[in-house]
Amino acid sequence: MKTILAFLAQVLCATLVPAVSLAIAAESCSIPRQGITLDGRLNCPTISYRGGTAFLLLSIVTSDALTPQRRPMNLSIVLDRSGSMADQGKMEYAKKALYSLIDQLTSEDMVSIVIYDDIINVLREAYRVGNKNDLKKIVHGIYPRGSTNLGGGMMEGFRQVERNVGREYVNRVILLSDGLANQGITDAHELNRIARRYRAKSISLTTMGVGLDYNENLMVGLSENGGGNYYFIERPASLASIVRKEFNMLSSVVAQNASIELTLGNQVRINDIIGCEYRAESIRYIIPIGDLYSNDRREVTVELAVPEGSQSFTVATGVLRFESRDWTDAFPSFSTVIRYSKDVAEIEKNRDMETQGKADVALSTRHVDQAMKALDDGNPEEAQKALGEAAMSLGASPAASQAGAGGAAIRSQLLKMESYKSILKDSASDARKAKKSIQYDNYQTQKSK
């Protein structure tokens, strides 16, 4: 009987008919399209008739065969040239990284170079690459001086990319800084708003923080709102490899400005979307994802409040929307059904331990965020407490003792919690390094990077 029902569910998925009428254990319905899939899985596909909390794991997977050749790039390199860039050879390492980037560009690429201290200078307007030696001479002539008008540099970078923005290009600003924004617009909310505005125009923003003196909260927020990546570069000598990593990712972009449109069942509410910004639009929730790359996997954990009920119903549906010059098929979508039961044993028997484990890892990153806020407030004891609570919650997870992927995810995250606590314990000499390294690792966990 279960085999027949599973087959019927697959048929319904293929024809996009909601599986509301099937009182099965709520297998999610995912529709693959040309190498990009969106899936939604519940940690508890069977839930108590009284309702309760459920975690919905949204997974986006792209094929590694989507991009036979890279798309032309429309890039603006925005470089901090404030006086502190002279320390530890940061400016020289940055120049070498840009030389390497220039070598990888082609005549089809658009590039501009913006530098900033207290003054914004456009060293090269946005147009095709042309003579690479001329480009390198421009970079060679940059030297450190002055203060840090990060916001002004970022906005000029956006303006340069906007001049040629189009779906045929990968449109991105790469912002590099080693210091605090202390000139021009310095308010983080306003800077994030600017990044979101340009993201809506399909221009994404990657931020690179060099050394230990920059504002990591600002740089993470800008990358989050700008739809690109964030990098903590502790050692300036690593700049070239990080810039190369970013270039390789840009070379494999298959979709820009992606977002999940999530629609919930009757009386279902969102408690949180862990580690993600989101907004409500009428009956839908929009979860920005950013650009998608070839052979990519993104996972987002949604905490749901499910009402009491009986039988089964569609708890959530979703569609992945994005911009792509090659996309002609329907956008990937999913539909997830939940079933009610009064039998506790049945509820536990149907628990999806892989999804449970990943949900509990996501919850632990929320504790880490709290620990980072405590460090910002000058309270390392509270930070240690938050990390301890994260470890306790992970250890109590139903997936902790499992042999599969869920259990492995829990155990890996437990090791990270111990590492974080050790880093904080040994960080008396430089709390800046401890905070940046922990926050960066937690960012990568939340973003599946």
C-alpha positions in Angstrom: 0.0 0.0 0.0 2.8 2.5 0.9 4.5 1.7 -2.4 1.3 2.5 -4.3 0.8 5.7 -2.4 4.4 6.8 -3.0 3.9 6.2 -6.7 0.8 8.3 -6.8 2.6 11.0 -5.0 5.3 11.0 -7.6 2.7 11.2 -10.4 1.1 14.2 -8.6 4.4 15.9 -8.3 5.1 15.5 -12.0 1.8 17.0 -13.0 2.0 19.8 -10.4 -1.3 18.7 -8.7 -1.2 19.5 -5.0 -1.0 16.3 -2.9 -3.7 17.6 -0.4 -6.0 14.6 -0.9 -3.4 12.0 -0.1 -3.2 11.1 3.6 0.4 9.9 3.3 3.4 10.7 5.4 3.9 14.0 3.6 6.7 13.4 1.1 7.7 16.8 -0.3 7.1 17.4 -4.0 10.1 18.8 -5.9 10.1 19.5 -9.6 13.6 19.5 -11.3 14.1 21.9 -14.2 17.2 21.8 -16.4 19.6 21.2 -13.6 18.2 23.5 -11.0 15.9 22.0 -8.3 14.1 23.4 -5.3 13.0 21.0 -2.5 11.2 21.5 0.8 11.4 18.8 3.5 10.0 18.8 7.0 11.8 17.5 10.1 8.4 16.1 11.2 6.2 15.2 8.2 3.8 13.7 10.8 3.0 16.1 13.7 0.7 16.0 16.8 -2.9 16.9 16.2 -2.3 19.7 18.6 0.1 21.3 16.1 3.5 22.7 17.2 6.8 23.8 15.8 8.1 22.3 12.6 11.3 23.0 10.6 11.2 23.2 6.8 14.5 22.7 5.1 14.6 24.4 1.7 17.3 23.1 -0.6 18.5 24.5 -3.9 20.8 22.4 -6.0 22.3 23.2 -9.3 24.0 20.9 -11.8 27.7 21.1 -12.6 26.9 20.9 -16.3 24.9 24.1 -16.6 27.6 26.4 -17.9 29.8 25.1 -20.8 31.5 28.6 -21.0 31.5 31.5 -18.6 29.4 34.5 -19.1 31.0 37.9 -19.6 31.5 39.9 -16.4 30.5 43.5 -15.6 32.7 44.2 -12.6 33.7 47.1 -10.5 36.7 46.7 -8.2 36.3 49.1 -5.2 39.5 49.4 -3.3 40.1 51.0 0.1 43.2 53.2 -0.2 43.1 54.6 3.3 46.3 55.1 5.2 46.0 51.8 7.2 46.3 49.9 3.9 50.1 50.6 4.2 50.3 48.3 7.2 51.5 44.7 6.8 51.9 45.3 3.1 48.1 45.2 2.5 48.1 47.5 -0.4 50.9 45.6 -2.2 49.1 42.3 -1.7 45.9 43.9 -2.9 47.7 45.1 -6.1 49.1 41.6 -6.8 45.6 40.1 -6.4 44.2 42.6 -8.9 47.1 41.9 -11.3 46.1 38.2 -11.2 42.4 39.1 -11.6 43.2 41.3 -14.7 45.1 38.3 -16.2 41.9 36.2 -16.0 39.6 38.7 -17.7 38.9 38.6 -21.4 38.0 41.2 -24.1 34.3 40.5 -23.5 34.4 41.6 -19.9 33.5 45.1 -18.6 35.6 46.4 -15.7 36.0 49.6 -13.7 38.3 50.5 -10.9 37.3 52.8 -8.0 39.5 53.8 -5.1 38.4 55.6 -1.9 39.8 57.2 1.2 38.0 60.5 2.2 37.8 61.2 -1.6 36.3 58.9 -4.2 38.4 58.5 -7.4 37.3 56.5 -10.5 40.6 55.4 -12.0 39.0 53.6 -14.8 35.4 54.1 -16.1 33.4 51.0 -16.9 34.1 49.6 -20.4 35.7 46.5 -22.0 39.0 45.3 -20.7 41.2 46.4 -23.6 45.0 46.5 -23.0 45.7 44.6 -19.8 49.1 46.2 -19.3 47.3 49.6 -19.2 45.0 48.3 -16.5 47.9 47.0 -14.4 49.6 50.4 -14.7 46.5 52.0 -13.2 46.6 49.6 -10.3 50.3 50.0 -9.9 49.9 53.8 -9.3 47.6 53.3 -6.2 49.1 54.3 -2.9 47.6 54.5 0.6 46.4 57.8 2.2 43.5 59.4 4.1 40.4 58.2 5.8 37.6 55.6 4.8 34.6 56.7 2.8 33.4 53.2 2.3 29.9 54.1 1.4 30.9 56.6 -1.2 33.3 54.0 -2.8 30.5 51.4 -2.8 28.0 53.7 -4.4 30.4 54.7 -7.2 31.1 51.0 -7.8 27.4 50.4 -8.2 27.0 53.3 -10.6 29.8 52.0 -12.8 28.3 48.6 -13.1 24.8 50.0 -13.6 26.1 51.7 -16.8 26.3 48.3 -18.6 23.9 46.2 -16.5 22.2 43.4 -18.3 21.3 39.7 -18.2 24.1 38.9 -20.6 26.6 39.9 -17.9 27.5 38.8 -14.4 27.0 42.1 -12.7 29.0 42.6 -9.4 30.8 45.0 -7.2 33.8 43.7 -5.2 34.4 45.9 -2.2 37.7 45.6 -0.3 38.3 47.4 3.0 40.6 47.1 6.0 39.0 49.8 8.2 35.9 51.4 9.7 33.6 53.5 7.6 34.4 56.9 9.1 33.6 59.3 6.2 30.5 60.0 4.1 27.5 57.6 4.9 28.5 55.6 7.9 25.0 54.3 9.1 24.8 50.5 8.5 21.0 50.6 7.9 21.4 53.2 5.1 24.3 51.4 3.5 22.4 48.1 3.6 19.4 49.8 2.0 21.6 51.0 -0.8 22.9 47.5 -1.3 19.3 46.1 -1.5 18.3 48.8 -4.0 21.0 47.8 -6.4 20.5 44.1 -5.8 16.9 44.7 -7.1 18.6 45.9 -10.3 20.5 42.6 -10.5 23.8 44.1 -9.3 25.3 42.0 -6.5 27.9 43.0 -3.9 30.8 41.0 -2.5 32.7 42.3 0.5 36.2 41.5 1.6 37.5 42.5 5.0 41.2 42.5 5.4 43.0 42.4 8.8 41.4 42.9 12.2 40.3 46.6 12.2 37.3 46.6 9.9 33.6 46.3 11.0 32.7 42.7 10.3 29.0 43.3 11.2 28.8 45.9 8.4 30.7 43.8 5.9 28.5 40.8 6.6 25.3 42.9 6.4 26.4 44.5 3.1 27.1 41.1 1.5 23.8 39.7 2.8 21.8 42.6 1.5 23.9 42.8 -1.7 23.4 39.1 -2.6 27.1 38.4 -3.0 29.8 36.8 -0.7 31.7 37.9 2.4 35.3 37.0 3.2 37.4 37.5 6.3 41.0 37.8 5.1 43.1 37.8 8.3 46.5 37.5 6.4 47.0 40.0 3.5 49.1 37.4 1.8 45.8 35.4 1.3 44.3 38.1 -0.8 45.3 36.7 -4.2 43.8 33.3 -3.4 40.5 34.8 -2.2 40.1 37.0 -5.2 40.8 34.0 -7.4 38.1 32.0 -5.5 35.6 34.9 -6.1 36.5 35.0 -9.8 36.0 31.2 -10.1 32.6 31.5 -8.5 31.6 34.4 -10.8 32.8 32.4 -13.8 30.2 29.7 -12.9 27.1 31.9 -12.3 24.0 30.3 -13.7 21.3 32.5 -12.3 21.3 36.0 -10.8 19.2 37.6 -8.0 17.5 34.4 -7.0 14.8 34.3 -4.4 12.3 31.8 -2.9 8.7 32.8 -2.9 7.1 30.9 0.0 3.4 30.5 0.5 2.1 28.9 3.8 -1.0 26.8 4.4 -4.0 28.2 6.4 -3.0 29.5 9.8 0.7 28.4 9.4 3.1 31.1 10.6 6.8 31.8 10.3 8.7 32.1 13.6 12.0 32.6 11.9 14.1 32.0 8.8 17.4 31.3 10.4 20.3 33.4 9.3 18.4 35.0 6.4 16.7 38.3 5.7 13.2 38.0 4.4 10.1 40.1 3.8 6.4 39.5 3.6 4.4 40.4 0.4 0.7 39.9 0.8 0.3 36.1 1.5 3.9 35.3 0.4 7.3 35.5 2.0 10.2 36.4 -0.1 13.6 34.9 0.8 16.5 36.5 -1.1 19.2 33.9 -2.1 21.6 35.9 -4.3 23.4 34.5 -7.3 23.5 30.8 -8.0 26.6 29.0 -9.3 27.2 25.8 -11.2 27.4 22.7 -8.8 25.9 24.8 -6.0 23.9 23.8 -3.0 22.0 26.2 -0.7 20.0 25.3 2.3 17.7 27.5 4.3 15.9 26.5 7.5 12.4 27.9 8.2 10.9 27.6 11.7 7.1 27.2 11.3 4.3 27.3 13.8 1.7 24.7 12.7 -1.9 25.0 13.9 -3.8 22.0 15.4 -5.7 19.9 13.0 -6.6 16.4 11.6 -5.8 14.4 8.6 -3.3 16.2 6.3 -2.8 19.5 4.4 -0.3 21.4 2.4 1.8 23.3 4.9 3.9 25.2 2.4 4.5 25.7 -1.3 7.4 27.6 -2.9 8.9 28.7 -6.2 12.5 29.7 -7.0 12.6 32.8 -9.2 15.8 34.3 -10.7 17.1 36.1 -13.7 19.0 34.2 -16.5 19.7 34.8 -20.1 19.2 31.1 -20.9 16.2 30.2 -18.8 13.1 29.2 -20.9 11.4 26.6 -18.7 9.1 27.0 -15.7 10.8 28.0 -12.4 11.5 25.1 -10.0 8.9 24.7 -7.3 7.9 22.4 -4.4 4.9 21.5 -2.3 5.1 20.0 1.2 2.3 18.2 3.0 2.1 17.5 6.7 0.0 14.8 8.4 -1.6 14.9 11.8 -1.6 12.0 14.3 -2.4 11.3 17.9 0.1 8.4 18.0 3.4 9.7 19.5 5.3 6.5 18.3 4.1 7.2 14.7 5.2 10.8 14.9 8.7 9.8 16.0 8.9 6.9 13.5 8.3 9.3 10.6 10.7 11.9 11.8 13.2 12.9 9.1 16.5 12.6 11.0 18.6 14.3 8.2 16.4 17.3 8.2 16.2 17.3 12.0 20.0 17.3 12.3 20.4 20.2 9.8 17.6 22.1 11.6 19.3 21.7 14.9 22.6 22.9 13.4 20.8 25.9 12.0 19.4 26.6 15.5 22.9 26.4 17.0 24.1 29.2 14.6 21.5 31.4 16.2 23.1 30.8 19.6 26.5 31.7 18.0 25.0 35.0 16.7 23.9 35.7 20.3 27.5 35.0 21.4 28.8 37.4 18.8 26.5 40.1 20.0 27.6 39.5 23.6 31.2 40.0 22.4 30.2 43.3 20.7 28.7 44.3 24.1 32.0 43.5 25.9 30.6 40.5 27.7 32.7 37.4 27.0 31.2 35.4 29.8 27.7 35.8 28.2 29.3 34.7 24.9 30.7 31.5 26.5 27.2 30.8 28.0 25.5 31.1 24.6 28.0 28.7 23.1 27.5 26.3 26.0 23.7 26.5 25.4 24.3 25.7 21.7 26.3 22.6 22.6 23.6 21.4 25.0 20.9 21.8 22.4 22.9 20.0 19.8 23.6 17.1 22.3 19.8 16.8 23.0 18.9 16.6 19.3 17.0 13.4 18.3 19.5 13.1 15.5 22.6 13.3 17.6 22.9 9.5 18.0 22.0 8.7 14.4 24.5 7.2 12.0 23.3 9.1 8.9 23.9 12.6 7.6 21.8 14.2 10.3 23.9 12.7 13.1 27.1 13.6 11.2 26.0 17.2 10.9 25.3 17.4 14.6 28.7 15.9 15.6 30.6 18.2 13.3 28.8 21.3 14.7 29.5 20.1 18.3 33.2 20.1 17.5 32.9 23.6 16.2 31.2 24.7 19.4 34.2 23.4 21.4 36.6 25.1 19.0 34.7 28.4 19.4 34.8 28.1 23.2 38.6 27.5 23.0 39.1 30.4 20.7 37.3 32.7 23.1 39.2 31.3 26.1 42.5 32.0 24.4 41.6 35.4 22.9 42.6 37.6 25.8 45.3 39.2 23.7 43.1 40.0 20.7 39.3 39.6 20.9 38.9 41.1 17.4 40.5 38.1 15.8 38.4 35.6 17.8 35.2 37.4 16.9 35.9 37.7 13.3 37.0 34.1 12.8 34.0 32.7 14.7 31.6 35.0 13.0 33.0 34.1 9.5 32.8 30.4 10.2 29.2 30.7 11.4 28.4 32.8 8.4 29.7 30.0 6.1 27.6 27.4 8.0 24.4 29.5 7.7 25.0 30.1 4.0 26.1 26.5 3.2 29.5 27.8 2.0 
